[in-house]
């Protein structure tokens, strides 16, 4: 069996990646609400995913309001799919 990706074994990072695998991109506020996370904790966890090139974080203004958008990268898609496959092997599914 292949090892699980340690970056994807924490609930908040796995939750964020699970949402992004479906949506391709989401605002920081949306992720924070859906994951019931604090701003600080989510920011730290997303930066870990960004450092691994699993996601991109883009900051811009929409009108007069700041918008932080999080997008999954091809590397992130591959890592998530491999993690799910390896998890199924552990569970013998």
VMD Tcl script that builds the backbone (N, CA, C; Angstrom):
set m [mol new atoms 279]
animate dup $m
set s [atomselect $m all]
$s set {name element resname resid chain x y z} {
  {N N UNK 1 A 0.835 -1.183 0.000}
  {CA C UNK 1 A 0.000 0.000 0.000}
  {C C UNK 1 A 0.880 1.247 0.000}
  {N N UNK 2 A 0.400 2.238 -0.711}
  {CA C UNK 2 A 1.117 3.500 -0.748}
  {C C UNK 2 A 0.686 4.354 0.440}
  {N N UNK 3 A 1.602 5.175 0.944}
  {CA C UNK 3 A 1.241 6.021 2.097}
  {C C UNK 3 A 0.258 7.117 1.710}
  {N N UNK 4 A -0.505 7.538 2.705}
  {CA C UNK 4 A -1.424 8.650 2.500}
  {C C UNK 4 A -0.628 9.950 2.475}
  {N N UNK 5 A -1.121 10.927 1.752}
  {CA C UNK 5 A -0.474 12.230 1.650}
  {C C UNK 5 A -0.652 12.967 2.977}
  {N N UNK 6 A 0.436 13.244 3.703}
  {CA C UNK 6 A 0.292 13.912 5.005}
  {C C UNK 6 A -0.342 15.294 4.910}
  {N N UNK 7 A -0.221 15.950 3.766}
  {CA C UNK 7 A -0.862 17.253 3.606}
  {C C UNK 7 A -2.377 17.143 3.544}
  {N N UNK 8 A -2.873 15.965 3.182}
  {CA C UNK 8 A -4.318 15.797 3.018}
  {C C UNK 8 A -4.963 14.982 4.132}
  {N N UNK 9 A -4.219 14.719 5.196}
  {CA C UNK 9 A -4.805 13.933 6.282}
  {C C UNK 9 A -5.430 14.802 7.371}
  {N N UNK 10 A -5.176 16.116 7.346}
  {CA C UNK 10 A -5.824 16.980 8.338}
  {C C UNK 10 A -7.211 17.361 7.830}
  {N N UNK 11 A -8.186 17.398 8.710}
  {CA C UNK 11 A -9.569 17.627 8.277}
  {C C UNK 11 A -9.779 18.924 7.493}
  {N N UNK 12 A -9.170 20.011 7.916}
  {CA C UNK 12 A -9.416 21.289 7.252}
  {C C UNK 12 A -8.824 21.318 5.842}
  {N N UNK 13 A -7.606 20.815 5.686}
  {CA C UNK 13 A -7.004 20.785 4.342}
  {C C UNK 13 A -7.747 19.810 3.441}
  {N N UNK 14 A -8.135 18.656 3.972}
  {CA C UNK 14 A -8.886 17.688 3.176}
  {C C UNK 14 A -10.248 18.264 2.787}
  {N N UNK 15 A -10.883 18.955 3.712}
  {CA C UNK 15 A -12.177 19.576 3.422}
  {C C UNK 15 A -12.069 20.625 2.331}
  {N N UNK 16 A -11.041 21.455 2.420}
  {CA C UNK 16 A -10.842 22.492 1.405}
  {C C UNK 16 A -10.603 21.858 0.038}
  {N N UNK 17 A -9.762 20.848 -0.006}
  {CA C UNK 17 A -9.470 20.187 -1.280}
  {C C UNK 17 A -10.714 19.480 -1.816}
  {N N UNK 18 A -11.518 18.903 -0.942}
  {CA C UNK 18 A -12.751 18.227 -1.367}
  {C C UNK 18 A -13.713 19.213 -2.020}
  {N N UNK 19 A -13.825 20.391 -1.446}
  {CA C UNK 19 A -14.684 21.415 -2.051}
  {C C UNK 19 A -14.104 21.891 -3.375}
  {N N UNK 20 A -12.806 22.135 -3.393}
  {CA C UNK 20 A -12.182 22.665 -4.602}
  {C C UNK 20 A -12.149 21.651 -5.742}
  {N N UNK 21 A -12.092 20.372 -5.431}
  {CA C UNK 21 A -12.079 19.351 -6.497}
  {C C UNK 21 A -13.408 19.396 -7.256}
  {N N UNK 22 A -14.497 19.755 -6.561}
  {CA C UNK 22 A -15.807 19.863 -7.203}
  {C C UNK 22 A -15.996 21.205 -7.881}
  {N N UNK 23 A -15.572 22.275 -7.195}
  {CA C UNK 23 A -15.877 23.630 -7.652}
  {C C UNK 23 A -14.801 24.243 -8.549}
  {N N UNK 24 A -13.597 23.708 -8.500}
  {CA C UNK 24 A -12.422 24.242 -9.217}
  {C C UNK 24 A -11.901 25.527 -8.587}
  {N N UNK 25 A -12.782 26.406 -8.109}
  {CA C UNK 25 A -12.350 27.600 -7.398}
  {C C UNK 25 A -13.462 28.039 -6.450}
  {N N UNK 26 A -13.046 28.742 -5.404}
  {CA C UNK 26 A -14.017 29.248 -4.428}
  {C C UNK 26 A -13.395 30.438 -3.711}
  {N N UNK 27 A -14.253 31.305 -3.204}
  {CA C UNK 27 A -13.738 32.437 -2.441}
  {C C UNK 27 A -13.303 31.956 -1.054}
  {N N UNK 28 A -12.389 32.700 -0.473}
  {CA C UNK 28 A -11.925 32.402 0.876}
  {C C UNK 28 A -13.107 32.398 1.846}
  {N N UNK 29 A -13.987 33.372 1.700}
  {CA C UNK 29 A -15.156 33.485 2.590}
  {C C UNK 29 A -16.048 32.247 2.468}
  {N N UNK 30 A -16.274 31.778 1.241}
  {CA C UNK 30 A -17.099 30.582 1.030}
  {C C UNK 30 A -16.467 29.375 1.720}
  {N N UNK 31 A -15.159 29.181 1.529}
  {CA C UNK 31 A -14.471 28.051 2.170}
  {C C UNK 31 A -14.564 28.161 3.689}
  {N N UNK 32 A -14.363 29.361 4.207}
  {CA C UNK 32 A -14.427 29.578 5.654}
  {C C UNK 32 A -15.799 29.196 6.203}
  {N N UNK 33 A -16.851 29.602 5.497}
  {CA C UNK 33 A -18.215 29.289 5.950}
  {C C UNK 33 A -18.514 27.804 5.830}
  {N N UNK 34 A -18.178 27.203 4.705}
  {CA C UNK 34 A -18.486 25.794 4.471}
  {C C UNK 34 A -17.720 24.870 5.414}
  {N N UNK 35 A -16.499 25.257 5.760}
  {CA C UNK 35 A -15.656 24.410 6.601}
  {C C UNK 35 A -15.754 24.772 8.079}
  {N N UNK 36 A -16.563 25.803 8.372}
  {CA C UNK 36 A -16.733 26.266 9.755}
  {C C UNK 36 A -15.367 26.509 10.407}
  {N N UNK 37 A -14.511 27.230 9.686}
  {CA C UNK 37 A -13.139 27.467 10.130}
  {C C UNK 37 A -12.957 28.915 10.546}
  {N N UNK 38 A -11.960 29.138 11.375}
  {CA C UNK 38 A -11.598 30.516 11.690}
  {C C UNK 38 A -10.747 31.050 10.544}
  {N N UNK 39 A -10.735 32.357 10.410}
  {CA C UNK 39 A -9.966 32.976 9.333}
  {C C UNK 39 A -8.481 32.638 9.452}
  {N N UNK 40 A -7.942 32.730 10.658}
  {CA C UNK 40 A -6.524 32.461 10.873}
  {C C UNK 40 A -6.145 31.028 10.563}
  {N N UNK 41 A -6.923 30.080 11.072}
  {CA C UNK 41 A -6.612 28.666 10.847}
  {C C UNK 41 A -6.727 28.311 9.365}
  {N N UNK 42 A -7.779 28.777 8.710}
  {CA C UNK 42 A -7.945 28.476 7.288}
  {C C UNK 42 A -6.798 29.082 6.488}
  {N N UNK 43 A -6.394 30.282 6.817}
  {CA C UNK 43 A -5.304 30.938 6.110}
  {C C UNK 43 A -4.007 30.128 6.227}
  {N N UNK 44 A -3.694 29.659 7.419}
  {CA C UNK 44 A -2.488 28.847 7.641}
  {C C UNK 44 A -2.553 27.556 6.828}
  {N N UNK 45 A -3.698 26.877 6.865}
  {CA C UNK 45 A -3.826 25.596 6.169}
  {C C UNK 45 A -3.785 25.777 4.649}
  {N N UNK 46 A -4.407 26.836 4.147}
  {CA C UNK 46 A -4.367 27.089 2.702}
  {C C UNK 46 A -2.951 27.428 2.246}
  {N N UNK 47 A -2.210 28.140 3.071}
  {CA C UNK 47 A -0.826 28.448 2.704}
  {C C UNK 47 A 0.027 27.194 2.604}
  {N N UNK 48 A -0.246 26.202 3.437}
  {CA C UNK 48 A 0.479 24.923 3.339}
  {C C UNK 48 A 0.161 24.234 2.017}
  {N N UNK 49 A -1.098 24.278 1.609}
  {CA C UNK 49 A -1.480 23.693 0.323}
  {C C UNK 49 A -0.875 24.484 -0.836}
  {N N UNK 50 A -0.814 25.796 -0.683}
  {CA C UNK 50 A -0.223 26.652 -1.717}
  {C C UNK 50 A 1.275 26.365 -1.855}
  {N N UNK 51 A 1.967 26.192 -0.740}
  {CA C UNK 51 A 3.399 25.903 -0.767}
  {C C UNK 51 A 3.703 24.588 -1.479}
  {N N UNK 52 A 2.755 23.655 -1.440}
  {CA C UNK 52 A 2.914 22.373 -2.123}
  {C C UNK 52 A 2.428 22.428 -3.567}
  {N N UNK 53 A 1.977 23.599 -4.011}
  {CA C UNK 53 A 1.442 23.814 -5.359}
  {C C UNK 53 A 0.145 23.032 -5.598}
  {N N UNK 54 A -0.609 22.783 -4.532}
  {CA C UNK 54 A -1.906 22.116 -4.667}
  {C C UNK 54 A -2.999 23.128 -5.011}
  {N N UNK 55 A -2.801 24.373 -4.597}
  {CA C UNK 55 A -3.772 25.427 -4.869}
  {C C UNK 55 A -3.037 26.709 -5.253}
  {N N UNK 56 A -3.787 27.636 -5.852}
  {CA C UNK 56 A -3.325 29.004 -6.100}
  {C C UNK 56 A -4.260 29.936 -5.347}
  {N N UNK 57 A -3.707 30.989 -4.788}
  {CA C UNK 57 A -4.500 31.987 -4.081}
  {C C UNK 57 A -4.337 33.302 -4.829}
  {N N UNK 58 A -5.449 33.832 -5.288}
  {CA C UNK 58 A -5.431 35.085 -6.047}
  {C C UNK 58 A -6.228 36.136 -5.290}
  {N N UNK 59 A -5.602 37.285 -5.083}
  {CA C UNK 59 A -6.272 38.391 -4.395}
  {C C UNK 59 A -6.509 39.514 -5.390}
  {N N UNK 60 A -7.723 40.039 -5.366}
  {CA C UNK 60 A -8.061 41.144 -6.257}
  {C C UNK 60 A -9.239 41.909 -5.659}
  {N N UNK 61 A -9.622 42.964 -6.335}
  {CA C UNK 61 A -10.795 43.731 -5.922}
  {C C UNK 61 A -11.911 43.499 -6.924}
  {N N UNK 62 A -13.098 43.326 -6.409}
  {CA C UNK 62 A -14.287 43.261 -7.243}
  {C C UNK 62 A -15.147 44.438 -6.813}
  {N N UNK 63 A -15.199 45.436 -7.676}
  {CA C UNK 63 A -15.800 46.694 -7.256}
  {C C UNK 63 A -14.875 47.313 -6.219}
  {N N UNK 64 A -15.436 47.683 -5.092}
  {CA C UNK 64 A -14.630 48.245 -4.003}
  {C C UNK 64 A -14.294 47.213 -2.934}
  {N N UNK 65 A -14.587 45.944 -3.184}
  {CA C UNK 65 A -14.431 44.932 -2.161}
  {C C UNK 65 A -13.280 43.978 -2.496}
  {N N UNK 66 A -12.455 43.665 -1.495}
  {CA C UNK 66 A -11.387 42.701 -1.733}
  {C C UNK 66 A -11.974 41.293 -1.888}
  {N N UNK 67 A -11.379 40.519 -2.770}
  {CA C UNK 67 A -11.825 39.147 -3.002}
  {C C UNK 67 A -10.602 38.247 -3.051}
  {N N UNK 68 A -10.601 37.231 -2.242}
  {CA C UNK 68 A -9.542 36.230 -2.269}
  {C C UNK 68 A -10.144 34.965 -2.845}
  {N N UNK 69 A -9.608 34.547 -3.985}
  {CA C UNK 69 A -10.111 33.357 -4.665}
  {C C UNK 69 A -9.066 32.254 -4.578}
  {N N UNK 70 A -9.533 31.053 -4.285}
  {CA C UNK 70 A -8.667 29.890 -4.152}
  {C C UNK 70 A -9.005 28.927 -5.283}
  {N N UNK 71 A -7.971 28.506 -6.022}
  {CA C UNK 71 A -8.173 27.598 -7.153}
  {C C UNK 71 A -7.295 26.370 -6.986}
  {N N UNK 72 A -7.840 25.228 -7.315}
  {CA C UNK 72 A -7.060 23.997 -7.276}
  {C C UNK 72 A -6.184 23.935 -8.533}
  {N N UNK 73 A -4.976 23.414 -8.389}
  {CA C UNK 73 A -4.055 23.290 -9.518}
  {C C UNK 73 A -4.089 21.863 -10.052}
  {N N UNK 74 A -3.552 21.623 -11.245}
  {CA C UNK 74 A -3.451 20.243 -11.741}
  {C C UNK 74 A -2.674 19.342 -10.771}
  {N N UNK 75 A -1.646 19.883 -10.143}
  {CA C UNK 75 A -0.890 19.111 -9.139}
  {C C UNK 75 A -1.803 18.742 -7.978}
  {N N UNK 76 A -2.656 19.673 -7.569}
  {CA C UNK 76 A -3.591 19.420 -6.483}
  {C C UNK 76 A -4.619 18.359 -6.838}
  {N N UNK 77 A -5.103 18.411 -8.068}
  {CA C UNK 77 A -6.067 17.398 -8.531}
  {C C UNK 77 A -5.421 16.020 -8.483}
  {N N UNK 78 A -4.208 15.924 -9.002}
  {CA C UNK 78 A -3.487 14.639 -9.007}
  {C C UNK 78 A -3.276 14.125 -7.585}
  {N N UNK 79 A -2.827 15.021 -6.693}
  {CA C UNK 79 A -2.562 14.627 -5.310}
  {C C UNK 79 A -3.842 14.159 -4.615}
  {N N UNK 80 A -4.943 14.878 -4.841}
  {CA C UNK 80 A -6.215 14.509 -4.218}
  {C C UNK 80 A -6.687 13.151 -4.726}
  {N N UNK 81 A -6.629 12.955 -6.042}
  {CA C UNK 81 A -7.074 11.679 -6.614}
  {C C UNK 81 A -6.212 10.520 -6.123}
  {N N UNK 82 A -4.907 10.735 -6.020}
  {CA C UNK 82 A -4.019 9.686 -5.504}
  {C C UNK 82 A -4.325 9.400 -4.035}
  {N N UNK 83 A -4.587 10.438 -3.264}
  {CA C UNK 83 A -4.917 10.275 -1.846}
  {C C UNK 83 A -6.188 9.443 -1.683}
  {N N UNK 84 A -7.211 9.775 -2.455}
  {CA C UNK 84 A -8.475 9.032 -2.385}
  {C C UNK 84 A -8.249 7.572 -2.792}
  {N N UNK 85 A -7.477 7.363 -3.850}
  {CA C UNK 85 A -7.182 5.992 -4.304}
  {C C UNK 85 A -6.456 5.212 -3.198}
  {N N UNK 86 A -5.458 5.818 -2.584}
  {CA C UNK 86 A -4.700 5.156 -1.531}
  {C C UNK 86 A -5.576 4.905 -0.302}
  {N N UNK 87 A -6.470 5.828 -0.007}
  {CA C UNK 87 A -7.378 5.651 1.126}
  {C C UNK 87 A -8.316 4.465 0.869}
  {N N UNK 88 A -8.790 4.336 -0.371}
  {CA C UNK 88 A -9.636 3.193 -0.717}
  {C C UNK 88 A -8.871 1.888 -0.554}
  {N N UNK 89 A -7.577 1.875 -0.893}
  {CA C UNK 89 A -6.761 0.680 -0.694}
  {C C UNK 89 A -6.683 0.314 0.792}
  {N N UNK 90 A -6.511 1.322 1.650}
  {CA C UNK 90 A -6.462 1.066 3.085}
  {C C UNK 90 A -7.772 0.486 3.577}
  {N N UNK 91 A -8.872 0.958 3.002}
  {CA C UNK 91 A -10.189 0.506 3.438}
  {C C UNK 91 A -10.650 -0.739 2.696}
  {N N UNK 92 A -9.814 -1.200 1.773}
  {CA C UNK 92 A -10.120 -2.383 0.958}
  {C C UNK 92 A -11.410 -2.222 0.165}
  {N N UNK 93 A -11.577 -1.048 -0.432}
  {CA C UNK 93 A -12.771 -0.781 -1.260}
  {C C UNK 93 A -12.464 -1.000 -2.713}
}
mol reanalyze $m
mol bondsrecalc $m
mol representation Tube
mol addrep $m
